[in-house]
């Protein structure tokens, strides 16, 4: 699925299609933004705190800490999914670890 979608295309989707695809589209756009940002990040900037505003307040975070948080948070969600799948009685394949993945070399 393309990361670009027009408002007309989006409005042509049914409510069910929007509910199904918008979270994935949102996540894909976020990952794309991180991929474009990383090459521009210098070592000095990576450790320079910035104020990050979230619902619970404002927190000083360096890009390095925020990127680490994002990766760890993603892993947490995948672990929650794996736990739910196992609890439902489905066994994971024997090669489910990153070690076996072709996603990274």
Helices and strands as residue ranges (DSSP letters): H 7-12, H 15-38, H 43-46, E 49-54, E 57-62, H 63-87, G 98-100
